[in-house]
């Protein structure tokens, strides 16, 4: 039996299921979840932070780093 999940899933699952091999319109969230530092560089976020923002965010809200 094939399991289908139509809610938020990992990007690899989405790409495999829909044969879509690009980050598409969700790439902007990487910039939106980042914090620009005083020296002009950006805070390096953990993969866990980015994934949890993607997986658990609701109503278009972005999880900003501490």
N, C-alpha and C positions, 0 to 999 in steps of 0.2 A: 504494500500500500504506500502510495506516495504522500508524504507529509507536505502540506502547503501552508505557509504562514504569510498572511497578507498584512501584518503589522510591521513594525521596525525589526529588521534582521541585520546581520552583518553585511557589509558591502560585498564580500566574496559570494555569499549566497544570492544576493540580488543580481550580481553580474552573471552568475552561472544560470540562474532561473530564467532571466530575460535576455540572455546573450547580449549584454550591454557592457562593453569593456572600456568604460570611461567613468570618471568621477562625476561628470555631469554638473547639474546645477547645485549640488550640495557642497561643492568645493569652497564656496564663499564662506562657509561656516568656519573653516580653518582660520581665516583672517578675523572673523567676528568673535571667535573664542580666544584670540590672542590678546596679549597686553603689550603695548609698545612701551619700552623702557626709556628713561631720560636720555640715554646716549643714542637713541634712534633705532636700536636693535629691538627685536621682539623676544619676549619670554618664550623659552622652549617648553612646550607642553608635553606631558607624557602621552603615550599612545592610549593609556587607560582613560585619561581625562577626555580626550577627543572621542573615543568610542562611547564612553558613558554619556557624553553630551548628545551624541547621535542617537544612542539607544533609548535614553530615558527622558529626553526633553519633551515638553508638552506645550502646545499653543504657541509654537514658534519662539519660545524663550531659549536663550543661549546661556550655558553654564560657564561663567567667567572663572578664571583661575584665582586662587587666593593670593 
